[in-house]
C-alpha cells in the first residue's frame, strides 16, 4: 500500500497559522507581483474565486466580501513544509517528497487497520505543525492521489481515505472526473472531452493498445495504476531536476537593455545556485523576454535564445555570461518588456563530467570560488556576495500584502505583549 499526505490549501493554511482570526474567513494568496490567485481557502473557493485568476478580475468581489489577501511568502511556506515533512518522516517507514505540500509514503509491511494509522498521521501533523492534511491510502500512487482528494471532500473520513477494496475502487472511478486524475492533465483532458470520456472508469475501459498508441508508456502506467497495478516506482531520494528555471513578471514594463541586463544576470545567478545545490552542471543556457500580452494597444514581442557552453559548468560566472550574451542577441529597442526568464537545460551530475585537455578555464579554481561564494551566502544571507553584472539593486517584486517570515527571520518573530 502507498499513502499520500496532502496539505489542505497549504499556502492559505500557513498564513492562518499566525492569524487565527482568519479561521472561517476567505483567504487568498497571490503570485509574483500580486498578479494572480495561486491559493484559496475553502471559503474563497465557495465565493467563486478561481485558481490562477488575475486579481483585477475579482478585485470588486474581494472588497465586497472582505477577502484577506496575502502576497506569496515562500520563505514561510518552505519552512512550514520542512516541518510537516519532518513529522511525516517520524511516523512512516519511507517518504518521497513530491512537492512543497505533498509527499508519498510507503506502507508495505505495515499491519492493518491502515485507516486508523492514516488518521493518526493526520492528527499528529496537525498537532505538531498546525497544518491540516489529508491522507489517501491505496494500492498504487495514482489511486492514493485520488483517495487524498476524497479525504478532503468528506469530513466524515476524519482526514484519511483508505481505498483498497476492488468494489470501492470501481465505485469511486465511476464518478471521479478524468481530468482530476494524476497524469492526465489539460492536454489529454481536451482529447478525452472530445471523445465523451469524462470519468476515470471510462478511461480504464479503453483498450490497452489504444492507450499505449495515443499516450505512450506514461499513459499506460496511469491506465494500469487506476486498476491497482503498481507501475510508478517509489523514490526515497527525489531525482535531480532536468531543467532549472527562474522567471518573473515585472511590476512595470521595462524598456532599456541595461535594466534587463541586470535582471537576466540575477536570474541566471539564481539558476546557477540551484544547479550547484543539486551537485549538477549544465550544457545549455536559455534566456527569454516577453512583452505584455494583455496590452493589445502596444507592439508585441516574444523572443528567446540559447547558448551552448563549451564545457558543462555550474559556475555563476559562466552561466551569467552566456545568459547576457543571449539577451544581447534577442533584445530590440522600442518594446516594453513585462517578463523575463532564464532556463538551464542539458543538466547532468558533476561526477559525470569528462574534463577536456584543451579547456582554457581553470575548473578547480572556479569550483573553489563558487564553493566559497555559496558558503558566505548561506552563512550571512542570500545576495551577500554577487557578481558585478547583477548590479547593486536586486530585482524586487510588488508584494504589498506580504506577511512576516515568522519562522526564519529573528527580526520578524511574533511578539506577545503583556497588557
C-alpha positions in Angstrom: 0.0 0.0 0.0 1.0 3.6 -0.7 0.0 6.7 1.1 -0.2 10.4 0.1 0.0 13.2 2.6 -1.5 16.4 1.0 -1.6 19.7 2.9 -5.0 21.3 2.7 -5.0 24.7 1.0 -1.3 24.9 2.0 -0.3 28.5 1.4 -3.6 29.8 2.9 -3.2 27.4 5.9 0.4 28.7 6.5 -0.9 32.3 6.6 -3.7 31.3 9.1 -1.2 29.7 11.5 -0.2 33.1 12.7 -3.6 34.8 12.1 -6.2 32.6 13.9 -8.7 35.4 13.5 -8.9 34.3 9.8 -10.3 30.9 10.6 -13.6 30.5 8.7 -13.0 33.6 6.6 -12.0 33.8 2.9 -8.2 34.0 2.3 -6.3 34.1 -1.0 -2.6 34.1 -1.8 -1.2 36.0 -4.8 1.5 35.1 -7.3 4.7 37.1 -8.1 3.9 40.8 -8.2 0.5 40.2 -6.7 -0.8 39.3 -10.2 -2.9 36.1 -9.9 -4.6 33.9 -7.4 -2.4 30.9 -6.6 -4.0 29.6 -3.4 -7.5 29.9 -1.8 -9.1 28.8 1.4 -12.3 26.8 1.1 -14.3 30.0 1.9 -12.7 31.8 -1.0 -13.4 28.9 -3.3 -17.0 29.0 -2.3 -17.2 32.6 -3.5 -16.2 31.5 -7.0 -12.7 32.8 -6.9 -10.7 30.7 -9.4 -7.2 29.3 -9.3 -4.9 31.3 -11.5 -7.5 34.1 -11.9 -6.0 37.6 -12.3 -6.5 39.7 -9.3 -8.0 42.6 -11.2 -10.9 40.4 -12.4 -12.1 39.7 -8.8 -11.0 42.9 -7.1 -14.6 44.1 -6.6 -15.7 40.7 -5.2 -12.7 40.7 -2.8 -13.5 44.1 -1.5 -17.3 43.4 -1.1 -16.8 40.0 0.7 -13.8 41.2 2.7 -11.4 38.6 1.4 -8.0 38.7 3.1 -5.1 39.0 0.6 -1.5 37.8 1.1 1.5 38.1 -1.2 3.3 34.8 -1.7 5.7 34.3 1.3 7.8 31.4 0.0 10.3 31.7 2.9 7.5 30.9 5.3 5.9 28.2 3.2 9.2 26.4 2.6 10.0 26.3 6.3 6.5 25.1 7.3 6.7 22.4 4.6 10.0 21.2 6.1 8.3 20.9 9.5 5.4 18.9 8.0 7.7 16.5 6.1 9.9 16.0 9.2 6.8 15.0 11.2 5.7 12.7 8.5 9.1 11.0 8.3 8.9 10.3 12.0 5.7 8.4 11.5 6.2 6.2 8.4 9.0 3.9 7.2 9.9 5.8 3.9 8.8 9.0 2.3 9.0 10.6 -1.1 8.5 14.3 -1.2 6.6 15.1 -4.3 6.1 18.9 -3.9 6.1 21.6 -1.3 2.7 20.4 0.1 2.6 16.7 -0.9 4.6 13.6 -0.1 4.1 9.9 -0.8 4.9 7.3 1.8 5.4 3.5 1.6 3.2 1.3 3.8 4.4 -2.1 2.6 4.7 -4.3 5.7 2.5 -2.1 7.9 -0.3 -4.1 9.6 -4.0 -3.2 9.5 -6.0 -1.2 10.3 -4.4 1.3 7.9 -7.3 3.7 8.1 -6.7 4.3 11.8 -3.0 4.6 11.0 -3.7 7.3 8.4 -5.9 9.2 10.8 -3.2 9.1 13.4 -0.8 10.6 10.9 -3.2 13.4 10.1 -3.9 14.2 13.7 -0.2 14.2 14.7 0.8 16.5 11.8 -2.0 18.9 12.7 -0.9 18.9 16.4 2.8 19.3 15.6 2.6 21.9 12.9 -0.9 23.4 12.9 -1.3 22.4 9.2 -4.4 20.3 8.3 -3.6 17.4 5.9 -5.5 14.8 4.0 -4.2 11.2 3.9 -5.0 8.9 1.0 -4.1 5.2 1.2 -4.4 2.8 -1.8 -2.6 0.0 -3.7 -0.9 2.5 -6.1 0.3 6.1 -6.1 -2.3 7.2 -8.6 -5.1 5.7 -6.5 -3.6 7.2 -3.4 -3.8 10.7 -5.0 -7.5 10.1 -5.7 -8.0 8.9 -2.1 -6.4 12.0 -0.7 -8.8 14.2 -2.7 -11.8 12.2 -1.3 -10.4 12.7 2.2 -10.5 16.5 1.6 -14.1 16.4 0.3 -15.7 14.3 3.0 -15.1 15.5 6.6 -16.6 12.3 8.0 -13.5 10.4 6.9 -11.6 12.3 9.6 -8.6 13.2 7.4 -8.0 9.7 5.9 -9.5 7.8 3.0 -8.4 4.1 2.8 -9.4 2.9 -0.6 -8.3 -0.7 -1.1 -11.3 -3.0 -1.9 -11.8 -3.6 -5.6 -15.5 -2.8 -5.4 -14.8 0.5 -3.6 -12.2 1.5 -6.2 -14.6 0.7 -9.1 -17.3 2.8 -7.4 -15.0 5.8 -7.0 -13.7 5.6 -10.6 -17.2 5.5 -11.9 -17.8 9.1 -10.9 -14.3 10.5 -10.4 -13.5 13.2 -13.1 -10.8 12.0 -15.5 -9.3 15.5 -15.7 -8.5 15.3 -12.0 -6.5 12.0 -12.3 -2.8 12.4 -11.8 -1.1 12.1 -15.2 -4.0 13.2 -17.4 -3.7 17.0 -17.3 -5.2 19.6 -19.7 -3.7 18.2 -22.9 -5.2 14.7 -22.6 -8.3 16.2 -20.8 -9.2 18.0 -24.0 -8.7 14.8 -26.1 -11.0 12.8 -23.9 -13.6 15.5 -23.5 -13.9 15.5 -27.3 -14.4 11.7 -27.2 -17.1 12.0 -24.5 -14.8 10.2 -21.9 -15.1 12.1 -18.7 -14.6 9.7 -15.8 -11.7 7.5 -14.7 -13.8 4.4 -15.1 -14.5 5.2 -18.8 -10.7 5.6 -19.3 -9.7 2.2 -17.8 -12.3 0.6 -20.1 -10.4 1.7 -23.2 -8.3 -1.0 -24.9 -4.7 -1.2 -23.6 -3.3 -1.0 -27.2 -5.2 2.3 -27.8 -3.9 3.9 -24.6 -0.4 2.9 -25.4 -0.6 4.1 -29.0 -2.1 7.5 -28.1 -0.5 8.3 -24.8 2.7 6.3 -24.7 4.2 4.5 -21.8 3.3 7.3 -19.4 -0.4 7.0 -20.2 -0.2 3.2 -20.0 1.2 3.5 -16.5 -1.7 5.7 -15.4 -4.2 3.2 -17.0 -2.6 0.3 -15.1 -2.3 2.2 -11.8 -6.0 3.0 -11.8 -6.6 -0.7 -11.9 -4.5 -1.4 -8.9 -1.3 -2.4 -10.7 1.9 -0.7 -9.3 3.7 1.0 -12.2 5.2 4.2 -10.7 8.2 3.4 -8.6 8.7 4.7 -5.1 11.7 7.1 -4.9 13.2 7.7 -1.5 15.5 10.3 -3.0 14.0 12.9 -5.3 15.5 12.9 -8.8 17.6 15.8 -9.9 15.8 18.4 -12.0 16.4 18.2 -15.7 15.6 21.8 -16.2 16.0 24.8 -13.8 14.1 28.0 -14.5 13.9 31.4 -12.8 11.4 33.8 -14.3 9.4 36.8 -13.1 6.8 39.3 -14.4 7.7 42.9 -13.7 5.7 45.4 -11.8 6.0 47.8 -14.7 7.2 47.4 -18.3 11.0 47.7 -18.9 12.3 49.4 -22.0 16.1 49.6 -21.5 18.7 47.0 -22.2 20.7 48.0 -19.2 17.9 47.3 -16.7 17.0 44.0 -18.4 20.7 43.0 -18.4 20.9 43.3 -14.6 17.7 41.2 -14.2 18.8 38.5 -16.6 22.1 38.3 -14.8 20.4 38.0 -11.4 18.0 35.2 -12.7 21.0 33.4 -14.2 22.9 33.6 -10.9 19.8 32.2 -9.1 19.7 29.3 -11.5 23.4 28.6 -11.1 23.0 28.5 -7.3 20.1 25.9 -7.6 22.2 23.9 -10.1 25.1 23.6 -7.7 22.8 22.8 -4.8 21.9 19.5 -6.5 25.6 18.9 -7.5 25.0 19.3 -11.2 26.3 21.2 -14.2 24.6 22.3 -17.5 25.4 22.5 -21.1 22.7 25.0 -22.3 21.6 28.4 -21.1 18.3 29.8 -22.4 17.1 33.4 -21.9 13.8 34.9 -22.9 11.9 38.2 -22.8 8.2 38.9 -23.3 6.1 42.0 -23.8 2.8 42.4 -22.1 0.3 40.2 -24.0 -2.6 42.0 -22.2 -1.7 45.3 -23.8 -3.2 44.9 -27.3 -2.5 48.6 -27.9 1.2 48.1 -27.8 3.6 46.2 -30.2 4.3 42.6 -29.1 7.5 40.6 -29.0 8.2 37.2 -27.6 11.8 36.2 -28.0 14.2 33.5 -26.7 17.7 32.4 -27.4 20.0 29.5 -26.5 23.7 29.4 -25.7 25.7 26.2 -25.6 28.6 26.0 -23.2 32.0 24.7 -24.5 32.2 22.6 -21.3 29.4 21.7 -18.9 29.5 24.1 -16.0 27.8 25.1 -12.7 29.7 28.4 -12.4 27.7 31.6 -11.9 30.4 33.5 -13.8 30.0 31.4 -17.0 26.2 31.0 -16.8 25.6 34.7 -16.3 28.0 35.5 -19.1 26.1 33.2 -21.5 22.7 34.5 -20.4 23.7 38.1 -21.0 25.1 37.1 -24.4 21.7 35.7 -25.4 19.9 38.8 -24.2 22.2 40.9 -26.4 21.0 38.9 -29.4 17.3 38.9 -28.7 16.8 42.4 -27.2 15.2 45.0 -29.5 14.6 48.6 -28.5 11.1 50.2 -28.9 9.3 47.5 -26.8 8.1 47.4 -23.3 9.1 44.1 -21.7 6.9 42.7 -19.0 8.5 39.3 -18.2 11.9 37.7 -18.5 13.5 34.4 -17.5 16.5 32.1 -17.7 16.4 28.3 -18.1 19.3 25.8 -17.7 19.0 22.6 -19.6 21.1 19.6 -20.6 21.7 19.0 -16.9 24.0 16.2 -15.7 25.7 15.3 -12.4 29.0 16.9 -11.7 30.5 13.4 -11.3 29.7 12.6 -14.9 31.7 15.4 -16.5 34.7 14.4 -18.5 37.3 17.2 -18.5 39.0 18.4 -21.7 42.8 18.8 -22.0 42.3 21.9 -24.0 39.9 23.7 -21.6 41.2 27.2 -21.1 39.3 27.6 -17.8 40.8 26.5 -14.5 37.9 24.4 -13.3 39.3 23.6 -9.9 39.9 27.2 -9.1 36.5 28.2 -10.3 34.9 25.4 -8.3 36.6 26.7 -5.1 35.4 30.2 -5.8 31.8 29.0 -6.2 32.0 26.9 -3.0 33.3 30.0 -1.1 30.6 32.2 -2.5 27.8 29.7 -1.7 29.2 29.3 1.9 29.2 33.0 2.5 25.7 33.4 1.2 24.4 30.5 3.3 26.1 31.9 6.4 25.3 35.6 6.1 22.2 35.6 3.9 21.4 35.4 0.2 23.0 38.0 -2.1 25.8 39.0 0.2 28.3 38.0 -2.5 27.3 38.6 -6.1 29.0 39.2 -9.4 29.1 42.8 -10.7 26.8 42.1 -13.7 23.9 41.7 -11.2 24.1 45.4 -10.3 23.7 46.9 -6.9 19.9 47.0 -6.9 18.4 43.5 -6.8 15.2 42.8 -8.6 12.1 43.5 -6.4 8.6 42.3 -6.9 5.3 44.0 -5.9 4.4 42.4 -2.6 2.0 44.8 -1.0 0.4 42.1 1.2 3.4 40.2 2.4 3.2 38.7 5.8 6.3 38.4 8.1 8.7 35.5 7.9 7.6 34.3 11.3 9.9 31.2 11.4 13.0 32.1 9.5 13.9 35.7 10.5 14.8 36.8 14.0 13.6 40.3 13.3 10.1 39.1 12.2 9.4 36.6 15.0 5.9 37.0 16.6 5.9 39.1 19.7 3.5 38.6 22.6 2.9 41.8 24.6 1.5 41.7 28.1 -1.2 44.1 29.0 
